[in-house]
């Protein structure tokens, strides 16, 4: 591996298309192509556009059962 002034530079990250518009990404705003596309994505996150849908049955599994006893050993 040569380190001279004419040696090719290996990029740290692979070039990928911008997730917003598809243009090649730039080093300064990776993985986006411009500050504009970066701001658009941030705005979507802040508005809650990127959410993971939750099913009703999953929410009920997270709630404690009402038939369990309290830490003192008595029924609530």
N, C-alpha and C positions, 0 to 999 in steps of 0.2 A: 504494500500500500504506500504510494508515494504521497508526500505532503508538500510538494513544490507549488509554486504559484500557478502553474498551468494544470494542476491535478483536478480531476472532476470532483465536484462536491456531491456527496450523497445526501439527499433530503432526509430530515428526521421523520417527517410524516409523508405518507403517500398523497399524491394529488387526488382530490375527490371533487365531485361536482357540488356546488352550493345546494343545500337542502331546500332553499327557497326558490331559486330561479334556474338552477342547473348549470350556471357558468362555472368555470374553474375557480377553486378557492384560492385565497391569497394567504400568505404567511402571517400578515398582521391581523387578519380577522378570521382565521381558521376556526371552524370549517366553512365559514361563509365567504362570499366573494367581495363583500363590501360592508361598511358600517351600516348602510341602509338595511340590508338583508339581516344583519345581526340584530338591529333594533326591532325589525318586524317580528322576529322569532321571540325576542324578549317580551315584547308587548303581548304576544299570544300566551306566553307562560303566565304573565301577570294578570291577564283577563280570565285565566282558567280554561282556555281553549284546549289545552292538553290535559285530559283527565282520564283516569282508568275507571270504566264503569264497574259498579259493585252490584251484585245480585242480592235480593232481599234475604235469601237463606244464609248467605255469608255473614250478613250483619247480625242475624239472630244467634249464630254460633259464637260470636264474640261477647255476647251479653251473658252474665252469670245466671245460672238457674235459680228460680225462686224457691225451689224445694230444698235447698241446701241449708245446713245449720250455720249459725253465726259463730265467730271465733270463740265465744264463751261456752259453746256446746248446746245452747238452747235454740229452738226453732224460732225463726223470725216471723 
